[in-house]
Amino acid sequence: MRPKVTVLGAGSWGTTFAKILGDGGNDVTVWARRPELALEISEGKRNSDYLPGINLPASVTATSNLARALAGAEMVFVSIPSQSLRENLAAMKPLLPEDAIIISLMKGVEKKTGLRMSEVLEAGLGIDRDRIAVASGPNLALEIAREQPTAAVVSSTSLETAERVAKLVSNRYFRTFVNTDVIGTEFGGVLKNLIAVAIGIVDGVGYGENTKASIITRGLAEMTDFAVAYGAEAETLSGLAGLGDLIATSGSSLSRNNTAGRLLGQGYSFADVVKSMHQTAEGLASVGPVLELAAARGVEMPIVQQVSQVLAGTLNPKDIAPHLTTDSTEPQGERTTDGRKTRGGIALWGSVKRALDQLRDSGRGTGGN
């Protein structure tokens, strides 16, 4: 028998994941904060605010009542903005069924603590980490909602948990892989948002494909250095949660983080960009915490540092050169930012550029990253 499945959050990604689950043969309950949105999902099988034109499976229903959404749930997929997660967990904790598996669909770090989302779930719910999984990858919501084939990775410290979740979320257009490197999987999803903001900035300024491909390649080196410094496996950053997600998010001018960066590059202030965004661009909120975490482990992140300066208004976007990873005038070896050889971040210039060209030519999606 299929377990009862709940998705918390009715934005573009939460609703898309509900569709993935429904198309995989599951009965899904979505928790929507607004009653009128819950009604539209349940009766109209639509979410016109976030996924216009997409029909949802008959097996997907919704409610604005959190207790009703969680009653009897065996798997709970959480798609809530990272900076409001902890306050939602306080309401969720007493309602959560015993032994329910919790899956994070979020890509961010908590500002006050620098914790990854799985760590916030573990602390806020007081549950064993083997009951927690994370899902990540090149997952632009609207493309998936249109049933364009894609892949993702499900990670948990318990391989059994990861495999159980992966089987549940696979369908004819959505395939999942598994690993036990939760740190690398989560940081890949966090860090690629920051590089995507940088890509958006140079896109807004008017720089071309050479600049963007250079940023992506050197950005992957920064991502790998950072994640490895915190205990991740370098190979994870070369996979779906790292390079795959980075290419998708950076290659789509309609992704939230790319859009935010592009507006910054066009001269809009940080405050104006935040005000204009329909949904949260997690990369904007993660820059500060990521730089603090990088400093704590002695990891240099010049691309992210320059994004921070643009956000602060201390660097003119047209002066940004985030693919330059040193101020030295002497030739530098192509290494990771702290001098170690990378297994995921070098010699990818041509393949990344070709992937970007294919993404641009085949159409673009919105949301999810």
C-alpha positions in Angstrom: 0.0 0.0 0.0 1.1 3.5 -0.8 1.8 5.7 2.3 -0.3 8.8 3.0 1.7 11.7 1.6 1.6 15.4 2.6 3.3 18.4 1.0 3.6 21.5 3.1 3.7 24.6 0.9 1.7 25.5 -2.2 4.1 27.6 -4.1 5.4 26.6 -7.5 7.8 23.9 -6.2 5.5 22.5 -3.5 2.6 22.2 -6.0 4.9 20.7 -8.7 6.2 18.1 -6.2 2.6 17.3 -5.3 2.0 16.7 -9.1 5.1 14.5 -9.3 3.8 12.4 -6.4 0.2 12.3 -7.7 1.4 11.2 -11.2 3.4 8.5 -9.4 0.2 6.9 -8.1 0.0 8.5 -4.6 -2.8 10.3 -2.9 -1.4 13.7 -1.9 -2.6 16.4 0.5 -1.2 19.8 0.1 -1.2 22.3 2.9 -1.8 25.8 1.6 -1.7 28.8 3.9 -4.5 30.6 2.0 -8.0 28.9 2.1 -8.9 30.2 -1.4 -5.7 28.5 -2.9 -6.5 25.3 -1.1 -10.0 25.4 -2.6 -8.7 26.0 -6.1 -6.3 23.1 -5.8 -8.9 20.7 -4.4 -11.8 21.6 -6.6 -10.3 23.1 -9.7 -7.1 21.0 -9.8 -5.2 24.2 -10.6 -2.8 26.6 -8.9 -3.2 29.6 -11.2 -1.0 31.9 -9.0 2.1 29.7 -9.3 1.6 27.2 -12.1 -0.7 28.8 -14.7 -2.1 26.4 -17.3 -1.1 23.2 -15.4 -3.7 20.6 -14.5 -3.1 18.7 -11.3 -3.9 15.0 -10.8 -7.3 14.0 -9.4 -5.4 12.4 -6.5 -4.0 15.8 -5.3 -6.2 17.7 -2.7 -5.4 20.6 -0.4 -6.4 22.1 2.9 -5.5 25.3 4.8 -5.8 23.3 8.1 -2.4 22.1 9.2 -3.7 19.5 11.6 -5.9 18.0 8.8 -3.0 18.0 6.4 -0.7 16.1 8.7 -3.2 13.6 10.2 -2.0 10.1 9.4 0.9 11.3 7.1 3.7 8.8 6.7 5.8 11.1 4.5 5.8 14.9 4.8 7.5 16.9 2.0 8.4 20.4 3.2 8.5 23.3 0.7 8.5 26.5 2.9 10.8 29.5 2.5 13.9 28.7 4.5 13.8 31.8 6.7 10.3 31.1 7.9 10.8 27.3 8.4 11.6 27.3 12.1 8.5 29.2 13.1 6.4 26.8 11.0 8.0 23.8 12.7 6.8 25.0 16.1 3.2 24.6 14.9 4.0 21.4 13.0 5.8 19.5 15.8 2.8 18.5 18.0 0.8 17.5 15.0 3.4 15.3 13.3 2.6 11.5 13.3 5.1 9.3 15.1 7.7 7.8 12.8 6.8 10.0 9.8 9.6 10.6 7.3 10.3 14.3 6.6 11.7 15.3 3.2 13.2 18.8 2.7 12.5 20.4 -0.7 14.2 23.6 0.4 17.5 25.1 -0.7 18.8 27.6 1.8 20.6 28.1 5.1 19.1 29.7 8.1 20.4 33.3 8.6 20.7 33.3 12.4 22.4 30.0 12.7 23.9 29.0 9.4 22.2 25.6 9.6 21.2 23.6 6.6 17.5 22.9 6.2 17.8 19.3 7.3 19.6 20.5 10.5 16.7 23.0 11.2 14.2 20.1 10.7 16.2 17.9 13.1 16.5 20.5 15.8 13.0 22.0 15.4 11.1 18.7 15.3 13.4 16.8 17.7 13.6 13.7 15.5 16.4 11.4 14.5 18.2 12.4 11.3 17.7 9.0 9.8 14.0 10.0 9.4 15.0 13.0 7.4 15.8 13.2 3.6 16.5 16.0 1.2 15.6 16.2 -2.5 17.6 18.3 -4.9 18.7 18.6 -8.5 18.1 20.6 -11.7 14.5 21.1 -10.9 12.9 24.1 -12.5 9.3 23.8 -11.4 7.3 24.8 -14.6 9.4 22.5 -16.8 8.6 19.5 -14.6 5.0 20.5 -14.2 4.9 20.4 -18.0 6.2 16.8 -17.7 9.5 17.5 -19.3 11.9 14.7 -18.3 14.3 15.4 -15.5 16.2 13.7 -12.7 16.8 14.5 -9.0 18.7 13.0 -6.1 17.3 12.0 -2.8 19.8 12.0 0.1 19.6 10.7 3.7 22.0 9.5 6.3 20.0 6.3 6.1 20.2 4.7 2.7 17.0 2.8 3.4 15.2 6.1 3.9 16.6 7.6 0.8 15.6 4.6 -1.3 12.1 4.5 0.2 11.6 8.1 -0.7 13.1 7.8 -4.2 10.8 5.0 -5.1 7.8 7.0 -4.1 8.7 10.1 -6.1 9.7 8.5 -9.4 7.3 8.5 -12.3 7.4 8.4 -16.1 9.0 11.9 -16.4 10.8 12.2 -13.1 13.6 9.9 -12.1 15.6 9.8 -8.8 19.0 8.7 -7.7 20.1 8.3 -4.1 23.1 9.0 -2.0 24.0 9.4 1.7 25.9 12.7 1.4 23.3 15.0 2.8 25.9 17.8 3.4 27.0 17.9 -0.2 23.5 17.5 -1.6 22.1 20.4 0.5 25.1 22.7 0.0 25.0 22.1 -3.7 21.4 23.4 -3.7 22.3 26.4 -1.6 25.5 27.4 -3.3 24.3 27.1 -6.9 21.7 29.8 -6.1 24.5 32.3 -5.3 26.4 31.5 -8.5 23.1 31.9 -10.4 22.7 35.4 -8.9 26.2 36.2 -10.2 25.2 34.9 -13.7 22.1 37.0 -13.6 24.1 40.1 -12.7 26.5 39.8 -15.6 23.5 38.9 -17.9 21.8 42.1 -16.8 25.0 44.1 -17.4 25.2 42.7 -20.9 28.1 40.3 -20.8 28.0 37.2 -23.0 28.4 33.4 -22.9 32.2 33.4 -22.3 31.8 35.4 -19.1 28.9 33.2 -17.9 30.6 29.9 -18.7 33.7 31.1 -16.9 31.7 32.1 -13.8 29.9 28.7 -13.8 33.1 26.8 -14.0 34.9 28.8 -11.4 31.8 28.9 -9.3 31.6 25.1 -9.2 35.2 25.2 -7.9 34.1 27.5 -5.1 31.1 25.3 -4.3 33.2 22.2 -4.2 35.8 23.8 -1.9 33.1 25.1 0.5 31.1 21.8 0.7 34.2 19.6 1.1 35.4 21.9 4.0 32.1 21.1 5.8 32.4 17.3 5.2 30.8 16.8 1.8 32.1 14.4 -0.9 33.6 16.3 -3.8 31.8 13.9 -6.3 28.4 15.1 -5.1 29.1 18.6 -6.4 29.8 17.1 -9.8 26.4 15.4 -9.8 22.7 16.4 -10.0 22.7 18.4 -6.8 25.8 20.4 -7.8 26.7 20.8 -11.5 23.3 19.7 -12.7 21.4 22.2 -10.6 23.9 24.9 -11.3 23.5 24.6 -15.1 19.7 24.6 -14.9 19.4 27.6 -12.6 22.1 29.6 -14.3 20.9 28.8 -17.8 17.3 29.9 -17.2 16.8 33.6 -17.3 13.4 33.0 -15.7 14.6 31.2 -12.6 14.1 33.2 -9.5 17.8 33.6 -8.6 18.8 34.4 -12.1 16.0 36.9 -12.4 17.1 38.6 -9.1 20.7 38.9 -10.3 19.6 40.2 -13.7 17.6 43.0 -12.0 20.6 43.9 -9.9 22.7 44.0 -13.1 20.3 46.4 -14.7 20.7 48.8 -11.8 17.9 48.0 -9.4 18.6 48.2 -5.7 18.5 45.2 -3.5 15.4 46.5 -1.8 13.6 47.0 -5.1 14.6 43.5 -6.3 13.1 41.9 -3.2 10.0 44.0 -3.5 9.4 43.0 -7.1 9.9 39.3 -6.7 6.7 37.2 -6.7 8.5 34.3 -4.8 11.5 34.1 -2.6 15.0 34.0 -4.3 16.8 31.9 -1.7 20.2 33.0 -3.1 19.7 36.6 -1.9 19.1 35.4 1.7 21.9 32.9 1.7 24.8 35.2 0.7 25.6 36.5 4.2 25.4 33.2 6.1 27.4 31.4 3.4 30.2 33.9 3.6 30.3 33.6 7.4 30.5 29.8 7.1 33.2 30.1 4.5 35.3 32.4 6.7 34.9 30.0 9.6 36.6 27.3 7.6 39.1 29.5 5.7 37.4 29.0 2.3 37.9 31.8 -0.2 34.7 32.5 -2.3 35.5 35.5 -4.5 32.4 35.1 -6.7 30.0 35.1 -3.7 32.0 37.9 -2.1 31.4 40.1 -5.2 27.7 39.2 -5.2 27.6 40.4 -1.6 29.2 43.7 -2.6 26.7 44.2 -5.3 23.8 43.5 -2.9 25.3 46.0 -0.4 25.7 48.6 -3.1 29.5 48.9 -2.7 30.3 47.4 -6.1 28.9 48.6 -9.4 27.4 45.6 -11.3 29.3 46.6 -14.5 32.6 46.3 -12.6 31.9 42.7 -11.4 34.4 40.1 -12.6 33.5 37.1 -10.5 35.3 34.6 -12.7 38.6 36.2 -11.5 39.5 34.3 -8.4 42.7 36.1 -7.3 44.0 39.7 -7.2 47.5 38.5 -8.1 48.9 39.6 -11.5 51.0 36.4 -11.6 49.6 33.4 -13.6 47.7 31.0 -11.5 47.2 27.3 -11.9 43.6 26.1 -12.6 42.9 24.8 -9.1 40.1 25.2 -6.6 40.1 28.5 -4.7 42.2 27.2 -1.8 44.9 25.6 -4.1 43.7 22.0 -4.1 42.9 20.2 -7.3 39.2 19.9 -7.8 37.5 16.7 -9.1 34.4 18.6 -10.2 35.2 22.2 -11.1 37.8 22.3 -13.8 38.0 21.6 -17.5 34.2 22.0 -17.9 34.2 25.3 -19.9 33.2 23.8 -23.2 30.6 21.3 -21.9 29.0 23.9 -19.6 28.7 26.3 -22.5 27.1 23.7 -24.7 24.7 22.8 -22.0 23.7 26.4 -21.6 23.2 26.7 -25.3 20.9 23.7 -25.3 18.9 25.0 -22.4 18.5 28.4 -24.0 17.4 26.8 -27.4 15.0 24.2 -25.8 12.9 26.7 -23.7 13.1 27.9 -20.2 11.2 27.3 -17.0 10.2 29.2 -13.9 10.4 28.5 -10.2 11.9 25.8 -8.1 15.4 27.3 -8.0 
